[in-house]
Amino acid sequence: MGVEILDFDDAYRDLRRALVSLHYSAWGGLDDLASALRARRSGFPFASYLGVYAREGDELLSAVFVSQYRLTTPQGPEPAAGIELVMTRPDAMRRGLAAQLLREVHRRERSAGRRLALLCTGRSNLAHELYLKLGYQDIFYPRTALRYIDRRTSSAPPGFRVRPARRSDAPALARVHRRANAGALGFAQRDPRAYRARFLSGAGAARGVLVAERQGRVAGYATLEPHSTWGRAGEVIAPTREIRSALMASLERRSSGRWLAFASDWFSGEDDPELARCTPLLPSYAVMMACPLAPELRRRNLYQWLRSTGRPFACQLLDMF
Ligand SMILES: CC(C)(COP(=O)(O)OP(=O)(O)OC[C@H]1O[C@@H](n2cnc3c(N)ncnc32)[C@H](O)[C@@H]1OP(=O)(O)O)[C@@H](O)C(=O)NCCC(=O)NCCS
């Protein structure tokens, strides 16, 4: 029986049970279907067709979701395709299905004018090999340092208030992120809608974002993903030392007796005194990859190209994939 490619809407309408079980077997969850439909109603961040599926008879065997990103390259800001939730049912692996779907997505995105496709994976994930074969290149490796919070050592400078974010903070968060990354390449200009869609939607999601306010205005923020014995401060946007201290004091208060993992952008450089209180910065297995879709980018070493001007490369939270 031949394999046919269909869009999310067709799969959702005709093969709902197969679609749910494919997502469940790959990701152990079902919520994504509903939230993807909700996100698309707001026009962002997914592609109009959401994703493509490989169908054989009444079975769905493989899927790829597609979202929208904005990347700043030495040639300026440009929209890019985001590849998400690549999955093949375990009993259909190694038949070339994921590769076939990705080629189809590349074809669609190229004809929609996108010059690059982006994704995140693990360097030890089998999928890394698949992406390399399709022309993807590693463009960013996040680094993390850990600190045990046995007591509070930072104090909030006067004039700051740190509080959990609200959905209505989305434009202000986008504004401080954009200002802090002015002049940088990479993910320096997030679409403001990304904040609502990615980390301020869903029950309680906004509690994972701490906002530092001065005189009622949002001056910076940090994300905190709490676990029972540790937490992750994945992104900090603190344009000044004072704002960073205010956020740090709040994180310490919330993380007493636990390890905190800080992404490298907490630190202003390798000689930041804050680093002396942490384990050394270590690269993680996670990696951001990019695939040139436009012929003129194919011969480029994208890692070097995205750093060729000496401007910093911005990528916090593995840019919210
Ligand atoms: C990764 C995954 C999507 C691959 O799907 P697939 O349909 O089997 O992939 P393909 O058949 O198109 O494989 C293409 C290439 O990827 C590599 N690859 C894929 N599966 C592999 C495996 N089990 N072992 C070694 N290499 C593998 C190979 O290079 C392969 O080419 P080859 O078969 O000619 O050697 C699938 O294993 C999966 O769903 N895994 C769980 C979810 C996941 O981790 N997704 C990726 C998130 S970033």
The ligand as a Gaussian input file, in Angstrom:
#p B3LYP/6-31G(d) Opt

LIG

0 1
 C       13.595000      10.376000      14.777000
 C       12.410000       9.837000      13.998000
 C       11.424000      10.972000      13.740000
 C       12.928000       9.261000      12.666000
 O       11.819000       8.888000      11.882000
 P       11.955000       7.859000      10.660000
 O       10.724000       7.980000       9.849000
 O       12.295000       6.526000      11.158000
 O       13.212000       8.463000       9.893000
 P       13.720000       8.089000       8.439000
 O       13.348000       6.678000       8.097000
 O       13.262000       9.146000       7.502000
 O       15.290000       8.169000       8.674000
 C       16.148000       8.941000       7.916000
 C       17.562000       8.811000       8.495000
 O       17.611000       9.196000       9.877000
 C       18.550000       8.343000      10.578000
 N       17.815000       7.461000      11.521000
 C       16.486000       7.455000      11.730000
 N       16.171000       6.496000      12.639000
 C       17.322000       5.914000      13.019000
 C       17.632000       4.866000      13.922000
 N       16.673000       4.222000      14.618000
 N       18.942000       4.516000      14.069000
 C       19.901000       5.150000      13.364000
 N       19.659000       6.156000      12.479000
 C       18.383000       6.522000      12.308000
 C       19.210000       7.508000       9.537000
 O       20.302000       8.246000       9.066000
 C       18.118000       7.419000       8.476000
 O       18.589000       7.153000       7.190000
 P       18.791000       5.602000       6.708000
 O       17.587000       4.836000       7.151000
 O       18.949000       5.738000       5.240000
 O       20.045000       5.140000       7.395000
 C       11.709000       8.694000      14.815000
 O       12.690000       7.788000      15.257000
 C       10.914000       9.184000      16.021000
 O        9.722000       9.490000      15.898000
 N       11.535000       9.256000      17.211000
 C       10.841000       9.675000      18.430000
 C       10.478000      11.154000      18.421000
 C       11.699000      12.044000      18.227000
 O       12.698000      11.921000      18.929000
 N       11.609000      12.965000      17.257000
 C       12.652000      13.917000      16.938000
 C       12.543000      15.132000      17.780000
 S       13.747000      16.346000      17.390000

